[in-house]
Amino acid sequence: MNRREFLHKAGSGIITCAAAGAALHCGISGSEGSDYTEHLMEARYYEKLDYKKVKCVLCPRECVIDNLETGYCGVRVNREGTYYTLVHSRPVSAHNDPIEKKPLFHFLPGTNAFSIATVGCNVNCRFCQNWEISQVRPEQVPGYDAPPDTIVNSARSQGSSSIAYTYTEPVIFAEYMYDCAELGRNQGIRSVMITNGYIKEEPMKDLCGVLDAVKIDLKAFTQRFYTEMVTGELQPVLDTLILLRKMNMWTEIVYLVMPGENDNPDEIKNMAKWILKELGADVPLHFSRYYPQYLVKNIPPTPVSTLERCHRICKDQGLNFVYIGNMPGNPAESTYCPGCGSIVIKRNGYTILENNLKNGKCGKCGRTIPGVWS
């Protein structure tokens, strides 16, 4: 069937979904192949307009959607003037990951996060590593019937300390994320959002009430890069970072370094100054090595020297916790005490080799190391 037929039938509640076992990697105990619209839910962030149109106010795009159409993300449908999410309780991928893989280095190190994703995204990064599920529509990838209680129970059975909303863009399944996080919190399981930060203030504030940490992918520090490589905007992401600081949400930043695109030393220096001024010296910043993906195959992997230069620039500006990622064995994977310089947490890839924290403090000098440690 074509897309319009799918949306019409989704709104009528008669779509069924094929088995999705191949799309999942572990742990979900819900049923496969069930009615696609079993958990069809009205979206929480939209405004009703004339002529059965709606305006989505979940992300900065603020899409205006005609009847039987979707917004940019493709996972929310206008049905006769009511806006629905098509992906609540419909993950397409799940895995029990080390929390270090997210990466979150100052959040429950050495624990696992039960990681889930639905299809969809509200940007289109030309270098996306999960484009097979982020840049498709719900009818193109089999989903899985997994309401929030199934996710929480699966996380518990896997021995996970947290649930991570990741792989694609959790902003577009905000209702599902909120419901899972709220239920998980009530049962002692924490939640972390791995996001591009392209979200409006109200939904982000709501999510802060049930989340325990947020990792922001800051794609670059120029609007040019966001226009050409992301199909998005920089300022709303910066606004989200400032909001998270005001909400006292534990936040870490990842910056994927693409040679010749977002590695200009002056831009890196300006970013470091902005972080220091607006967020403080203790926000962890991860420089991640780029590898060719999706639509960008002509740019080589990031040289180690470039990553180390970015690291040095930000340390020189006064940031206390700067890391290098996708480089197992690099000394900058480990956490060092800003006071005495000793290794607080020694890492190799996603593995913790040493943890010298004592009650959230450096085991050698006693300085407090910011983070969520227990």
C-alpha positions, 0 to 999 in steps of 0.5 A, a space after each residue: 500500500 502507498 503512504 496515504 493508504 497506510 495513514 488512512 488505515 492507521 487512523 481507522 485502526 486496521 493496520 497489522 504489522 509483520 513479525 519484527 524479531 529481526 529488528 530487535 536484539 534482546 530482551 523485549 518480551 512483548 508480542 510480535 505481529 499485533 495490530 499496529 494501532 493497538 497503542 495509537 495515542 493522541 499526541 501531547 504537543 500540538 494545536 488544533 487549527 482551522 480546516 482540520 489542520 494541526 500545528 505540532 509544537 514538539 520540536 522547533 520545526 512547528 510543522 503545520 499538517 493537513 488531514 491525513 498527512 504527517 510532519 517532517 518526522 513522519 511518525 505523527 499523523 493528523 486524523 480529522 484534526 486530531 494528532 496521533 503518534 504512530 510509534 507509542 509502544 512500537 520500538 524497532 530496536 532494543 539492546 542492553 548496552 554499557 552506559 559508556 556506549 551512550 556515551 555517559 561517563 559520569 552516570 552510574 559507570 559500569 552499569 547497563 542501560 536497556 536501550 530502545 528506539 522507534 523509527 523516525 527523526 526530526 533532522 536528517 544528518 547526512 552522516 547518520 549511523 542509524 539511518 536505516 531506522 531513523 530515516 524511514 517511516 513506521 510502515 517501512 520497518 516492522 515494529 514490536 508491541 512493547 508498552 511501557 510496562 513491558 519495557 520496564 520489566 525487560 530492563 529489570 530482567 536484563 539487570 539494567 540500572 536505566 533505560 536509554 532512549 537512543 539510536 534514533 531521535 527520542 524527541 519524536 517518541 516523547 510520549 512513549 519516552 515519558 511514560 516509560 521513564 515515569 513508570 521506571 522511576 516508580 519502580 527504581 529504574 532510571 532513564 537517560 535521553 540520548 538526543 540531538 536537543 532539537 526540542 521545544 521548551 515545554 516538552 523538555 521541561 516535562 521530560 526533565 520531571 522523569 529523566 535522570 540524565 540527558 546526553 546532547 549531540 552537539 553537531 557543530 558550533 555553526 549554523 552553516 553546518 546545521 544547514 548543510 549537514 543536519 537540516 536543522 538549527 543550532 540555536 534551539 540546541 543551545 537553548 536546550 542545553 541552557 534549559 537543562 542547566 537551569 533544570 539541574 539535569 545531569 547533562 553531557 555533550 558529544 561532538 562528532 568531529 568531521 574533518 574539514 566540516 566542524 573541526 576549525 580550531 576557532 570554532 572549537 575554541 568559541 564552543 568551549 568558551 560558550 560552554 564555560 560561560 553558559 553551562 560551567 566547567 564541569 559539563 563533560 564534553 566528548 569528542 568522538 571520531 567520525 567514520 564515513 556513514 550514510 550520505 557522506 562517504 568521501 570524508 576520511 575518518 577523523 585523524 587522531 591529531 585532530 581529536 587531540 587538538 580539540 581536546 587540548 583547546 577545550 582543556 586550555 579554555 578551562 573545561 574540566 572533563 574533556 574526552 576522546 571517543 571512538 578511540 579505545 585505549 586513548 588516555 583521554 577516555 579516562 576521567 582525571 581529577 581536576 584537583 590532583 590530576 590522578 585517574 578517577 575512572 580508567 576506561 578502555 572502550 566501554 570497559 571500566 578498568 579502575 574506579 577510584 571514586 569514594 562517595 563521589 570524590 577523588 580517592 586520592 585528594 577528596 575533591 568532589 567529582 560531579 556526576 550521578 554515581 549511585 
